[in-house]
Amino acid sequence: MTEEIILPDVPAPIKPATNSLNEVYSIEAIDAHGETYSCEVNLTDRDGETYDATHIYRASDPYGLSPILKEWVLAHPDFPIANYVEPPAPTAEELRARMPSITPRQLRLTLVRNGFSLASVTTAIAALPEGPVKDEVQIEWEYSTSFDRLSPTLLAIADSLNLRAESVDELWSMAAAA
């Protein structure tokens, strides 16, 4: 008969219930309503690791570091909080880069519906100087499964058709909706 071995109960190490805030480096409002802040802090996590971190703070958030940070902010009313700065409006090029890709079907239908025959595109491509750029444009036009607003092929075709960037933007929006 084997004897049963009983091990004494050894309590597991107790971890703190939450993170602890060691230092606040900066606080910056990140929305126009003053409800959300980006905070650069030094903290010690539940596992005892200490490090610098960015914490997104909302006073109404009852979880994690937010209640601790709220208490800290209330205890330090003179701590400078950077005001929200409206980001600059995107440039026309940035807006174009964000435009969705469109399919060849969408592009071709939009061109035809706006007075550009497919033959005129083929003629414009044929008029490009001989070389790898012309070959690439031809391959892209014939075999692409999608087009991006700022693709070199599209820019070459638009240029060949004497289309201004703003006109291409309008056509692109129509194509994306088609």
C-alpha positions as CSV (number, residue, x, y, z in Angstrom):
1,M,0.0,0.0,0.0
2,T,1.4,3.4,-1.0
3,E,1.4,6.2,1.4
4,E,-0.3,9.4,0.3
5,I,1.9,12.4,0.3
6,I,0.3,15.6,1.4
7,L,2.1,18.8,0.4
8,P,1.6,21.9,2.5
9,D,-0.4,24.7,1.0
10,V,2.0,27.3,-0.3
11,P,0.3,30.6,-1.1
12,A,1.0,31.9,-4.6
13,P,2.7,35.3,-4.7
14,I,0.2,38.0,-4.4
15,K,0.2,40.4,-7.4
16,P,-1.1,43.9,-7.0
17,A,-4.6,44.3,-8.2
18,T,-3.7,47.0,-10.7
19,N,-0.9,49.0,-12.2
20,S,0.8,51.6,-10.2
21,L,1.6,55.1,-11.6
22,N,5.1,56.2,-10.9
23,E,5.4,59.4,-12.9
24,V,3.5,61.5,-15.4
25,Y,5.6,63.1,-18.1
26,S,2.9,64.8,-20.2
27,I,-0.8,65.0,-20.9
28,E,-2.2,66.1,-24.2
29,A,-5.9,66.5,-25.3
30,I,-6.5,64.4,-28.4
31,D,-10.1,65.3,-29.1
32,A,-11.9,68.6,-29.6
33,H,-14.3,67.9,-26.7
34,G,-11.6,67.5,-24.0
35,E,-12.7,64.0,-23.1
36,T,-9.8,62.0,-24.3
37,Y,-6.1,62.5,-23.5
38,S,-2.8,60.9,-24.5
39,C,-0.6,60.6,-21.4
40,E,3.1,59.7,-21.4
41,V,3.7,57.9,-18.1
42,N,6.0,55.7,-16.2
43,L,4.2,52.8,-14.5
44,T,4.7,49.5,-12.8
45,D,2.4,46.7,-14.1
46,R,0.8,43.9,-12.1
47,D,3.9,41.7,-12.8
48,G,6.2,44.2,-11.3
49,E,7.7,45.4,-14.6
50,T,8.4,49.2,-14.7
51,Y,8.4,51.0,-18.0
52,D,7.4,54.1,-19.9
53,A,4.1,53.9,-21.8
54,T,1.5,56.0,-23.6
55,H,-1.9,55.7,-22.0
56,I,-5.1,56.9,-23.6
57,Y,-7.1,58.4,-20.7
58,R,-10.8,59.1,-20.4
59,A,-12.1,60.4,-17.1
60,S,-15.2,58.2,-17.5
61,D,-13.1,55.0,-17.9
62,P,-13.3,53.0,-14.7
63,Y,-10.7,50.4,-15.7
64,G,-7.0,49.9,-15.8
65,L,-4.8,52.9,-15.2
66,S,-7.5,55.5,-15.9
67,P,-8.9,55.7,-12.3
68,I,-5.4,56.1,-11.0
69,L,-4.6,58.7,-13.5
70,K,-7.8,60.6,-12.8
71,E,-7.0,60.7,-9.1
72,W,-3.5,61.9,-10.0
73,V,-4.8,64.7,-12.3
74,L,-7.2,65.9,-9.6
75,A,-4.3,66.0,-7.1
76,H,-2.1,68.0,-9.5
77,P,-4.4,70.8,-10.9
78,D,-1.4,72.9,-12.0
79,F,0.1,70.1,-14.2
80,P,0.2,71.5,-17.7
81,I,-2.2,69.8,-20.1
82,A,-1.5,70.5,-23.8
83,N,-4.6,71.7,-25.7
84,Y,-6.0,69.8,-28.6
85,V,-4.6,71.0,-31.9
86,E,-6.7,70.4,-34.9
87,P,-4.7,68.4,-37.5
88,P,-4.1,70.2,-40.8
89,A,-6.5,69.5,-43.6
90,P,-5.2,66.8,-45.9
91,T,-3.7,67.9,-49.1
92,A,-5.2,67.0,-52.5
93,E,-2.5,64.4,-52.9
94,E,-3.3,62.8,-49.5
95,L,-7.0,62.7,-50.4
96,R,-6.2,61.1,-53.7
97,A,-4.0,58.5,-51.9
98,R,-7.1,57.6,-49.7
99,M,-9.4,57.1,-52.6
100,P,-10.6,53.5,-53.0
101,S,-9.3,51.2,-55.6
102,I,-11.6,50.6,-58.5
103,T,-12.1,47.7,-60.9
104,P,-11.3,47.9,-64.6
105,R,-15.1,47.6,-65.2
106,Q,-15.8,50.6,-63.0
107,L,-13.1,52.7,-64.7
108,R,-14.1,51.8,-68.3
109,L,-17.8,52.3,-67.7
110,T,-17.1,55.7,-66.2
111,L,-14.9,56.8,-69.0
112,V,-17.5,55.7,-71.6
113,R,-20.3,57.4,-69.7
114,N,-18.3,60.6,-69.6
115,G,-17.5,60.8,-73.3
116,F,-14.2,58.9,-73.5
117,S,-14.3,56.0,-75.8
118,L,-12.1,53.0,-75.1
119,A,-10.6,53.5,-78.5
120,S,-9.4,57.0,-77.4
121,V,-7.6,55.3,-74.4
122,T,-6.1,52.7,-76.7
123,T,-5.0,55.5,-79.1
124,A,-3.5,57.5,-76.1
125,I,-1.5,54.5,-75.0
126,A,-0.3,53.8,-78.6
127,A,0.9,57.4,-78.8
128,L,3.2,57.0,-75.8
129,P,6.9,56.8,-76.7
130,E,8.2,53.3,-77.3
131,G,9.9,51.7,-74.3
132,P,9.2,50.0,-71.0
133,V,6.9,52.7,-69.7
134,K,4.5,52.3,-72.7
135,D,4.7,48.5,-72.4
136,E,3.9,48.7,-68.6
137,V,1.0,51.0,-69.3
138,Q,-0.4,48.7,-72.0
139,I,0.0,45.6,-69.7
140,E,-1.7,47.4,-66.8
141,W,-4.6,48.7,-68.9
142,E,-5.2,45.2,-70.4
143,Y,-4.6,43.0,-67.4
144,S,-5.0,44.9,-64.1
145,T,-7.7,43.6,-61.7
146,S,-7.8,47.0,-60.0
147,F,-6.6,50.5,-60.3
148,D,-5.4,52.9,-57.6
149,R,-6.0,56.6,-58.0
150,L,-2.3,57.5,-58.0
151,S,-1.0,54.5,-60.1
152,P,1.5,55.5,-62.7
153,T,-0.6,53.8,-65.4
154,L,-3.7,55.9,-64.5
155,L,-1.6,59.1,-64.4
156,A,-0.1,58.3,-67.8
157,I,-3.5,57.6,-69.4
158,A,-5.0,60.7,-67.8
159,D,-2.1,62.8,-69.1
160,S,-2.6,61.4,-72.6
161,L,-6.3,62.3,-72.5
162,N,-5.4,65.8,-71.2
163,L,-7.4,65.3,-68.0
164,R,-6.6,67.6,-65.1
165,A,-6.1,65.9,-61.7
166,E,-9.4,67.5,-60.4
167,S,-11.3,66.0,-63.4
168,V,-9.8,62.6,-62.7
169,D,-10.9,62.9,-59.0
170,E,-14.5,63.5,-60.1
171,L,-14.4,60.6,-62.5
172,W,-12.9,58.4,-59.8
173,S,-15.6,59.2,-57.4
174,M,-18.2,58.4,-60.0
175,A,-16.4,55.1,-60.8
176,A,-16.2,54.1,-57.1
177,A,-20.0,54.6,-56.9
178,A,-20.7,52.6,-60.1
